[in-house]
Amino acid sequence: MAARRSVAVLLKRSVVSAAKSPAQTRCISSSSSPRRKVAVLGAAGGIGQPLGLLMKLNPLVTDLSLYDIAGTPGVAADISHVDTTATVEGFAGEADLAKALKGCDLVIIPAGVPRKPGMTRDDLFKINAGIVKGLCTAIAEHCPGALVNMISNPVNSTVPIAAEVFKLHGTYDSRKLFGVTTLDVVRARTFYSVLKGLPVREVNVPVVGGHAGITILPLFSQASPKVQLTDEEIEALTKRTQDGGTEVVQAKAGKGSATLSMAYAGALFAEACLKGLNGVENIQCSYVASDITNLPFFSSKVRLGRNGVEEVLDLGSLSDYEQKGLEALKEELQSSIQKGLDFVKPQHT
Protein backbone atom coordinates (compact mmCIF):
# COMPACT_ATOMS: atom_id res chain seq x y z
CA MET A 1 0.00 0.00 0.00
CA ALA A 2 2.76 2.43 0.92
CA ALA A 3 4.60 1.69 -2.33
CA ARG A 4 1.47 2.33 -4.41
CA ARG A 5 0.87 5.63 -2.63
CA SER A 6 4.46 6.72 -3.16
CA VAL A 7 4.16 6.08 -6.92
CA ALA A 8 0.96 8.11 -7.10
CA VAL A 9 2.53 10.95 -5.14
CA LEU A 10 5.58 10.96 -7.40
CA LEU A 11 3.36 11.14 -10.49
CA LYS A 12 1.31 13.94 -8.99
CA ARG A 13 4.42 15.93 -8.15
CA SER A 14 5.82 15.34 -11.62
CA VAL A 15 2.65 16.49 -13.32
CA VAL A 16 2.33 19.59 -11.17
CA SER A 17 5.88 20.55 -12.13
CA ALA A 18 4.73 21.08 -15.71
CA ALA A 19 2.97 24.26 -14.58
CA LYS A 20 4.80 25.66 -11.60
CA SER A 21 3.31 29.06 -10.93
CA PRO A 22 -0.11 30.74 -10.74
CA ALA A 23 0.88 32.75 -13.79
CA GLN A 24 1.25 29.55 -15.79
CA THR A 25 -1.95 27.80 -14.66
CA ARG A 26 -5.39 29.34 -14.28
CA CYS A 27 -8.49 27.41 -13.29
CA ILE A 28 -11.49 28.23 -15.44
CA SER A 29 -13.93 25.75 -14.00
CA SER A 30 -14.23 24.14 -10.60
CA SER A 31 -16.68 21.47 -11.75
CA SER A 32 -15.78 17.81 -11.48
CA SER A 33 -13.60 16.43 -14.25
CA PRO A 34 -15.47 14.88 -17.20
CA ARG A 35 -14.73 11.44 -18.58
CA ARG A 36 -11.69 11.48 -20.85
CA LYS A 37 -10.64 8.70 -23.22
CA VAL A 38 -6.96 8.58 -24.15
CA ALA A 39 -5.39 6.33 -26.79
CA VAL A 40 -1.72 5.42 -27.00
CA LEU A 41 -0.77 4.27 -30.52
CA GLY A 42 2.39 2.19 -30.34
CA ALA A 43 1.55 1.03 -26.84
CA ALA A 44 3.61 -2.17 -26.92
CA GLY A 45 6.87 -0.36 -27.68
CA GLY A 46 9.68 0.99 -25.55
CA ILE A 47 7.98 4.34 -25.04
CA GLY A 48 4.42 3.09 -25.29
CA GLN A 49 4.54 0.65 -22.37
CA PRO A 50 5.77 3.04 -19.67
CA LEU A 51 3.65 5.81 -21.16
CA GLY A 52 0.59 3.58 -20.92
CA LEU A 53 1.38 2.87 -17.28
CA LEU A 54 1.78 6.57 -16.49
CA MET A 55 -1.52 7.37 -18.18
CA LYS A 56 -3.21 4.62 -16.13
CA LEU A 57 -1.93 6.41 -13.01
CA ASN A 58 -3.36 9.73 -14.20
CA PRO A 59 -6.62 10.53 -12.38
CA LEU A 60 -7.88 12.61 -15.34
CA VAL A 61 -7.97 9.52 -17.57
CA THR A 62 -11.14 7.44 -17.30
CA ASP A 63 -10.70 5.22 -20.37
CA LEU A 64 -7.32 4.12 -21.70
CA SER A 65 -7.04 2.56 -25.15
CA LEU A 66 -3.75 0.81 -25.96
CA TYR A 67 -3.04 0.03 -29.62
CA ASP A 68 -0.16 -1.55 -31.52
CA ILE A 69 0.30 -3.92 -34.41
CA ALA A 70 0.89 -6.76 -31.91
CA GLY A 71 1.45 -7.43 -28.23
CA THR A 72 -1.06 -4.99 -26.82
CA PRO A 73 -3.52 -7.45 -25.25
CA GLY A 74 -0.76 -8.56 -22.89
CA VAL A 75 0.36 -5.02 -22.14
CA ALA A 76 -3.23 -3.99 -21.50
CA ALA A 77 -3.86 -6.95 -19.20
CA ASP A 78 -0.74 -6.11 -17.21
CA ILE A 79 -1.51 -2.39 -16.86
CA SER A 80 -5.20 -3.05 -16.14
CA HIS A 81 -4.25 -4.70 -12.84
CA VAL A 82 -2.95 -1.38 -11.48
CA ASP A 83 -5.52 -0.24 -8.93
CA THR A 84 -6.49 3.14 -10.33
CA THR A 85 -9.84 4.15 -11.78
CA ALA A 86 -9.09 4.20 -15.52
CA THR A 87 -10.43 1.25 -17.50
CA VAL A 88 -7.94 -0.29 -19.94
CA GLU A 89 -8.49 -2.06 -23.23
CA GLY A 90 -5.90 -3.40 -25.63
CA PHE A 91 -6.20 -3.52 -29.42
CA ALA A 92 -3.85 -5.28 -31.85
CA GLY A 93 -3.68 -5.02 -35.63
CA GLU A 94 -5.09 -2.65 -38.19
CA ALA A 95 -8.55 -4.20 -38.00
CA ASP A 96 -8.85 -3.02 -34.39
CA LEU A 97 -7.59 0.52 -34.93
CA ALA A 98 -11.05 2.04 -35.45
CA LYS A 99 -12.29 0.58 -32.17
CA ALA A 100 -9.21 1.83 -30.37
CA LEU A 101 -9.80 5.40 -31.58
CA LYS A 102 -13.57 5.71 -31.28
CA GLY A 103 -14.56 8.41 -28.81
CA CYS A 104 -11.03 9.54 -27.97
CA ASP A 105 -10.36 12.99 -26.56
CA LEU A 106 -6.60 12.66 -26.79
CA VAL A 107 -4.43 10.46 -29.00
CA ILE A 108 -0.73 10.04 -28.20
CA ILE A 109 1.49 8.61 -30.95
CA PRO A 110 4.83 7.09 -29.94
CA ALA A 111 4.57 4.49 -32.73
CA GLY A 112 7.51 3.78 -35.00
CA VAL A 113 11.07 2.59 -34.78
CA PRO A 114 13.53 4.17 -32.31
CA ARG A 115 16.84 5.74 -33.19
CA LYS A 116 19.75 3.33 -33.43
CA PRO A 117 23.50 3.98 -33.67
CA GLY A 118 24.45 4.88 -37.23
CA MET A 119 20.87 5.50 -38.29
CA THR A 120 20.50 8.67 -40.36
CA ARG A 121 17.49 10.94 -40.16
CA ASP A 122 16.56 9.79 -43.64
CA ASP A 123 16.53 6.17 -42.46
CA LEU A 124 14.30 7.07 -39.55
CA PHE A 125 12.03 9.21 -41.72
CA LYS A 126 11.42 6.56 -44.38
CA ILE A 127 10.13 4.09 -41.81
CA ASN A 128 8.19 6.32 -39.46
CA ALA A 129 6.60 8.64 -42.03
CA GLY A 130 4.49 5.84 -43.46
CA ILE A 131 3.45 4.68 -40.00
CA VAL A 132 2.37 8.18 -38.99
CA LYS A 133 0.48 8.74 -42.24
CA GLY A 134 -1.55 5.58 -41.73
CA LEU A 135 -2.37 6.31 -38.10
CA CYS A 136 -3.38 9.90 -38.83
CA THR A 137 -5.65 8.73 -41.63
CA ALA A 138 -7.44 6.55 -39.08
CA ILE A 139 -7.65 9.44 -36.59
CA ALA A 140 -9.22 11.64 -39.26
CA GLU A 141 -11.83 8.97 -39.89
CA HIS A 142 -12.63 7.81 -36.36
CA CYS A 143 -11.90 10.64 -33.88
CA PRO A 144 -11.39 13.83 -35.92
CA GLY A 145 -11.97 16.11 -32.93
CA ALA A 146 -9.30 14.60 -30.71
CA LEU A 147 -6.13 16.35 -29.63
CA VAL A 148 -3.11 14.62 -31.19
CA ASN A 149 0.24 14.46 -29.38
CA MET A 150 2.99 13.44 -31.82
CA ILE A 151 6.01 11.70 -30.29
CA SER A 152 7.08 9.64 -33.33
CA ASN A 153 10.37 10.92 -34.71
CA PRO A 154 11.42 12.91 -36.59
CA VAL A 155 8.84 15.22 -34.99
CA ASN A 156 10.03 18.13 -37.16
CA SER A 157 8.63 16.17 -40.14
CA THR A 158 5.91 13.95 -38.67
CA VAL A 159 3.82 16.87 -37.42
CA PRO A 160 3.67 18.40 -40.94
CA ILE A 161 2.78 14.93 -42.27
CA ALA A 162 -0.11 14.72 -39.81
CA ALA A 163 -1.28 18.21 -40.75
CA GLU A 164 -1.37 17.37 -44.45
CA VAL A 165 -3.22 14.10 -43.85
CA PHE A 166 -5.85 15.90 -41.78
CA LYS A 167 -6.19 18.59 -44.46
CA LEU A 168 -6.80 15.93 -47.10
CA HIS A 169 -9.64 14.56 -44.98
CA GLY A 170 -11.07 17.98 -44.14
CA THR A 171 -10.47 17.55 -40.40
CA TYR A 172 -7.39 19.71 -39.82
CA ASP A 173 -7.53 22.02 -36.81
CA SER A 174 -4.14 23.56 -36.10
CA ARG A 175 -5.13 24.06 -32.45
CA LYS A 176 -5.32 20.30 -31.90
CA LEU A 177 -2.03 19.03 -33.31
CA PHE A 178 1.10 19.03 -31.15
CA GLY A 179 4.66 17.89 -31.50
CA VAL A 180 5.76 16.77 -28.05
CA THR A 181 9.02 18.59 -27.26
CA THR A 182 8.64 18.32 -23.49
CA LEU A 183 11.67 16.05 -23.18
CA ASP A 184 13.88 18.93 -24.35
CA VAL A 185 12.42 21.07 -21.55
CA VAL A 186 12.87 18.26 -19.02
CA ARG A 187 16.52 17.83 -20.02
CA ALA A 188 17.24 21.57 -19.96
CA ARG A 189 15.70 21.86 -16.49
CA THR A 190 17.67 18.88 -15.23
CA PHE A 191 21.04 19.94 -16.62
CA TYR A 192 20.58 23.56 -15.47
CA SER A 193 19.55 22.58 -11.94
CA VAL A 194 22.41 20.08 -11.52
CA LEU A 195 25.02 22.55 -12.78
CA LYS A 196 23.87 25.31 -10.45
CA GLY A 197 22.72 23.22 -7.48
CA LEU A 198 19.10 24.34 -7.77
CA PRO A 199 15.98 22.40 -6.68
CA VAL A 200 14.86 20.95 -10.00
CA ARG A 201 11.15 21.29 -9.15
CA GLU A 202 11.60 25.05 -8.94
CA VAL A 203 13.39 25.30 -12.29
CA ASN A 204 11.86 26.19 -15.62
CA VAL A 205 13.66 26.61 -18.96
CA PRO A 206 11.73 27.31 -22.17
CA VAL A 207 12.96 25.43 -25.24
CA VAL A 208 12.01 26.62 -28.72
CA GLY A 209 12.62 25.74 -32.38
CA GLY A 210 12.27 22.08 -33.25
CA HIS A 211 12.99 18.66 -31.80
CA ALA A 212 16.28 17.49 -33.32
CA GLY A 213 19.91 18.57 -33.03
CA ILE A 214 20.57 22.26 -33.61
CA THR A 215 16.86 22.97 -34.11
CA ILE A 216 16.51 22.53 -30.32
CA LEU A 217 17.14 25.95 -28.77
CA PRO A 218 16.96 26.18 -24.96
CA LEU A 219 16.52 29.76 -23.76
CA PHE A 220 18.69 29.83 -20.66
CA SER A 221 18.46 33.64 -20.63
CA GLN A 222 14.80 33.14 -19.67
CA ALA A 223 15.43 30.34 -17.15
CA SER A 224 14.07 30.62 -13.66
CA PRO A 225 15.35 30.91 -11.00
CA LYS A 226 17.76 33.31 -12.67
CA VAL A 227 21.45 32.58 -11.99
CA GLN A 228 24.62 33.80 -13.64
CA LEU A 229 25.95 31.59 -16.43
CA THR A 230 29.27 31.99 -18.20
CA ASP A 231 29.44 31.82 -21.98
CA GLU A 232 31.12 28.42 -21.64
CA GLU A 233 28.35 27.12 -19.38
CA ILE A 234 25.64 28.32 -21.78
CA GLU A 235 27.41 26.65 -24.69
CA ALA A 236 27.82 23.38 -22.78
CA LEU A 237 24.22 23.35 -21.50
CA THR A 238 22.84 24.11 -24.96
CA LYS A 239 24.95 21.44 -26.62
CA ARG A 240 24.01 18.80 -24.06
CA THR A 241 20.31 19.61 -24.37
CA GLN A 242 20.55 19.34 -28.16
CA ASP A 243 22.46 16.05 -27.98
CA GLY A 244 20.48 14.49 -25.13
CA GLY A 245 18.96 11.81 -27.33
CA THR A 246 22.32 10.84 -28.79
CA GLU A 247 23.77 10.65 -25.28
CA VAL A 248 21.19 8.03 -24.32
CA VAL A 249 21.52 6.05 -27.57
CA GLN A 250 25.27 5.83 -27.10
CA ALA A 251 24.97 4.93 -23.41
CA LYS A 252 22.60 2.08 -24.29
CA ALA A 253 25.18 0.83 -26.79
CA GLY A 254 22.76 0.19 -29.61
CA LYS A 255 20.15 -1.51 -27.43
CA GLY A 256 17.67 1.34 -27.19
CA SER A 257 16.97 5.04 -27.18
CA ALA A 258 15.45 7.53 -24.74
CA THR A 259 12.31 5.56 -23.96
CA LEU A 260 11.75 6.03 -20.23
CA SER A 261 12.47 9.76 -20.09
CA MET A 262 10.39 10.23 -23.24
CA ALA A 263 7.47 8.37 -21.68
CA TYR A 264 7.75 10.61 -18.61
CA ALA A 265 7.83 13.76 -20.74
CA GLY A 266 4.96 12.49 -22.88
CA ALA A 267 2.88 11.88 -19.76
CA LEU A 268 3.59 15.40 -18.50
CA PHE A 269 2.44 16.96 -21.76
CA ALA A 270 -0.62 14.71 -22.02
CA GLU A 271 -1.56 15.77 -18.49
CA ALA A 272 -1.25 19.42 -19.51
CA CYS A 273 -3.51 18.84 -22.53
CA LEU A 274 -6.14 17.08 -20.41
CA LYS A 275 -6.08 19.89 -17.88
CA GLY A 276 -6.62 22.34 -20.72
CA LEU A 277 -9.56 20.35 -22.07
CA ASN A 278 -11.05 20.38 -18.57
CA GLY A 279 -10.77 24.17 -18.30
CA VAL A 280 -7.45 24.60 -16.52
CA GLU A 281 -5.36 26.78 -18.78
CA ASN A 282 -1.61 26.23 -18.63
CA ILE A 283 1.49 27.17 -20.57
CA GLN A 284 3.80 24.58 -22.13
CA CYS A 285 6.36 24.43 -24.91
CA SER A 286 5.22 22.50 -27.98
CA TYR A 287 5.91 22.23 -31.72
CA VAL A 288 2.78 23.60 -33.41
CA ALA A 289 1.51 25.51 -36.42
CA SER A 290 2.86 28.98 -35.81
CA ASP A 291 3.36 32.42 -37.30
CA ILE A 292 5.81 33.82 -34.76
CA THR A 293 8.66 33.12 -37.21
CA ASN A 294 8.77 32.67 -40.98
CA LEU A 295 8.42 28.90 -40.49
CA PRO A 296 4.99 27.21 -40.64
CA PHE A 297 5.73 24.99 -37.63
CA PHE A 298 7.76 26.02 -34.62
CA SER A 299 8.12 25.08 -30.97
CA SER A 300 7.48 27.81 -28.43
CA LYS A 301 5.37 28.48 -25.39
CA VAL A 302 1.68 27.88 -26.03
CA ARG A 303 -1.33 28.44 -23.82
CA LEU A 304 -3.42 25.29 -23.60
CA GLY A 305 -7.15 25.36 -22.96
CA ARG A 306 -10.48 23.84 -23.92
CA ASN A 307 -9.76 24.09 -27.65
CA GLY A 308 -6.18 22.86 -27.49
CA VAL A 309 -3.88 25.74 -28.41
CA GLU A 310 -5.60 28.91 -27.25
CA GLU A 311 -2.60 31.12 -27.99
CA VAL A 312 0.90 30.78 -29.40
CA LEU A 313 3.15 33.05 -27.34
CA ASP A 314 6.00 35.03 -28.83
CA LEU A 315 9.63 34.26 -28.11
CA GLY A 316 10.29 37.12 -25.74
CA SER A 317 13.70 38.71 -25.36
CA LEU A 318 16.60 36.60 -26.66
CA SER A 319 20.29 36.89 -25.87
CA ASP A 320 22.74 37.45 -28.72
CA TYR A 321 23.76 33.77 -28.44
CA GLU A 322 20.13 32.64 -28.69
CA GLN A 323 19.39 34.98 -31.57
CA LYS A 324 22.29 33.47 -33.51
CA GLY A 325 21.03 30.00 -32.64
CA LEU A 326 17.56 30.92 -33.88
CA GLU A 327 18.89 32.03 -37.24
CA ALA A 328 21.14 28.97 -37.50
CA LEU A 329 18.31 26.47 -36.96
CA LYS A 330 15.87 27.86 -39.50
CA GLU A 331 17.31 26.30 -42.64
CA GLU A 332 17.44 22.79 -41.19
CA LEU A 333 14.00 23.07 -39.63
CA GLN A 334 12.48 24.36 -42.86
CA SER A 335 14.03 21.45 -44.75
CA SER A 336 12.55 18.95 -42.29
CA ILE A 337 9.13 20.59 -42.49
CA GLN A 338 9.19 20.55 -46.28
CA LYS A 339 10.22 16.91 -46.28
CA GLY A 340 7.13 16.06 -44.26
CA LEU A 341 4.84 18.12 -46.47
CA ASP A 342 6.29 16.59 -49.64
CA PHE A 343 5.77 13.06 -48.29
CA VAL A 344 2.02 13.54 -48.47
CA LYS A 345 1.47 16.16 -51.19
CA PRO A 346 3.06 14.46 -54.24
CA GLN A 347 0.71 11.52 -53.85
CA HIS A 348 -2.26 13.79 -54.52
CA THR A 349 -1.02 16.08 -57.29
ChimeraX attribute file (.defattr): number of C-alpha atoms within 10 A of each C-alpha:
attribute: neighborCount
match mode: 1-to-1
recipient: residues
	/A:1	5
	/A:2	7
	/A:3	8
	/A:4	11
	/A:5	10
	/A:6	11
	/A:7	13
	/A:8	17
	/A:9	12
	/A:10	11
	/A:11	19
	/A:12	15
	/A:13	12
	/A:14	16
	/A:15	20
	/A:16	16
	/A:17	16
	/A:18	24
	/A:19	19
	/A:20	16
	/A:21	13
	/A:22	9
	/A:23	10
	/A:24	13
	/A:25	21
	/A:26	16
	/A:27	14
	/A:28	13
	/A:29	11
	/A:30	9
	/A:31	8
	/A:32	7
	/A:33	16
	/A:34	11
	/A:35	13
	/A:36	19
	/A:37	23
	/A:38	30
	/A:39	28
	/A:40	27
	/A:41	29
	/A:42	28
	/A:43	31
	/A:44	27
	/A:45	21
	/A:46	20
	/A:47	27
	/A:48	28
	/A:49	23
	/A:50	21
	/A:51	29
	/A:52	28
	/A:53	20
	/A:54	20
	/A:55	28
	/A:56	25
	/A:57	21
	/A:58	21
	/A:59	15
	/A:60	20
	/A:61	23
	/A:62	19
	/A:63	21
	/A:64	26
	/A:65	25
	/A:66	29
	/A:67	31
	/A:68	24
	/A:69	17
	/A:70	17
	/A:71	17
	/A:72	25
	/A:73	18
	/A:74	13
	/A:75	23
	/A:76	24
	/A:77	13
	/A:78	12
	/A:79	25
	/A:80	19
	/A:81	11
	/A:82	15
	/A:83	11
	/A:84	16
	/A:85	15
	/A:86	23
	/A:87	18
	/A:88	24
	/A:89	19
	/A:90	26
	/A:91	26
	/A:92	19
	/A:93	12
	/A:94	16
	/A:95	10
	/A:96	14
	/A:97	20
	/A:98	15
	/A:99	15
	/A:100	27
	/A:101	29
	/A:102	18
	/A:103	18
	/A:104	23
	/A:105	22
	/A:106	25
	/A:107	24
	/A:108	27
	/A:109	26
	/A:110	29
	/A:111	26
	/A:112	22
	/A:113	17
	/A:114	21
	/A:115	21
	/A:116	18
	/A:117	14
	/A:118	8
	/A:119	10
	/A:120	10
	/A:121	13
	/A:122	11
	/A:123	12
	/A:124	18
	/A:125	23
	/A:126	11
	/A:127	13
	/A:128	21
	/A:129	24
	/A:130	16
	/A:131	16
	/A:132	24
	/A:133	20
	/A:134	13
	/A:135	20
	/A:136	24
	/A:137	16
	/A:138	19
	/A:139	26
	/A:140	21
	/A:141	17
	/A:142	18
	/A:143	20
	/A:144	24
	/A:145	18
	/A:146	24
	/A:147	27
	/A:148	27
	/A:149	25
	/A:150	25
	/A:151	25
	/A:152	28
	/A:153	27
	/A:154	24
	/A:155	25
	/A:156	30
	/A:157	28
	/A:158	28
	/A:159	30
	/A:160	26
	/A:161	26
	/A:162	28
	/A:163	24
	/A:164	22
	/A:165	25
	/A:166	23
	/A:167	14
	/A:168	15
	/A:169	13
	/A:170	12
	/A:171	17
	/A:172	18
	/A:173	18
	/A:174	16
	/A:175	19
	/A:176	22
	/A:177	25
	/A:178	28
	/A:179	29
	/A:180	31
	/A:181	30
	/A:182	26
	/A:183	23
	/A:184	28
	/A:185	25
	/A:186	23
	/A:187	22
	/A:188	27
	/A:189	27
	/A:190	19
	/A:191	18
	/A:192	26
	/A:193	19
	/A:194	11
	/A:195	11
	/A:196	11
	/A:197	9
	/A:198	16
	/A:199	13
	/A:200	15
	/A:201	15
	/A:202	13
	/A:203	19
	/A:204	24
	/A:205	22
	/A:206	25
	/A:207	33
	/A:208	23
	/A:209	27
	/A:210	32
	/A:211	28
	/A:212	23
	/A:213	18
	/A:214	20
	/A:215	25
	/A:216	25
	/A:217	28
	/A:218	26
	/A:219	24
	/A:220	23
	/A:221	19
	/A:222	17
	/A:223	17
	/A:224	16
	/A:225	12
	/A:226	11
	/A:227	11
	/A:228	9
	/A:229	15
	/A:230	8
	/A:231	10
	/A:232	9
	/A:233	13
	/A:234	19
	/A:235	12
	/A:236	13
	/A:237	21
	/A:238	24
	/A:239	16
	/A:240	17
	/A:241	26
	/A:242	22
	/A:243	16
	/A:244	18
	/A:245	22
	/A:246	17
	/A:247	14
	/A:248	16
	/A:249	19
	/A:250	14
	/A:251	13
	/A:252	14
	/A:253	11
	/A:254	13
	/A:255	12
	/A:256	16
	/A:257	24
	/A:258	20
	/A:259	21
	/A:260	15
	/A:261	19
	/A:262	25
	/A:263	24
	/A:264	22
	/A:265	25
	/A:266	27
	/A:267	25
	/A:268	28
	/A:269	24
	/A:270	24
	/A:271	21
	/A:272	26
	/A:273	31
	/A:274	25
	/A:275	20
	/A:276	25
	/A:277	21
	/A:278	23
	/A:279	20
	/A:280	19
	/A:281	27
	/A:282	25
	/A:283	27
	/A:284	27
	/A:285	28
	/A:286	30
	/A:287	26
	/A:288	27
	/A:289	23
	/A:290	20
	/A:291	13
	/A:292	15
	/A:293	13
	/A:294	10
	/A:295	15
	/A:296	15
	/A:297	25
	/A:298	28
	/A:299	29
	/A:300	25
	/A:301	22
	/A:302	21
	/A:303	22
	/A:304	27
	/A:305	25
	/A:306	16
	/A:307	17
	/A:308	24
	/A:309	25
	/A:310	17
	/A:311	14
	/A:312	23
	/A:313	16
	/A:314	13
	/A:315	17
	/A:316	8
	/A:317	11
	/A:318	15
	/A:319	12
	/A:320	10
	/A:321	13
	/A:322	18
	/A:323	13
	/A:324	11
	/A:325	20
	/A:326	19
	/A:327	10
	/A:328	13
	/A:329	18
	/A:330	19
	/A:331	13
	/A:332	16
	/A:333	25
	/A:334	20
	/A:335	13
	/A:336	22
	/A:337	24
	/A:338	16
	/A:339	19
	/A:340	24
	/A:341	20
	/A:342	15
	/A:343	19
	/A:344	20
	/A:345	13
	/A:346	8
	/A:347	7
	/A:348	6
	/A:349	5
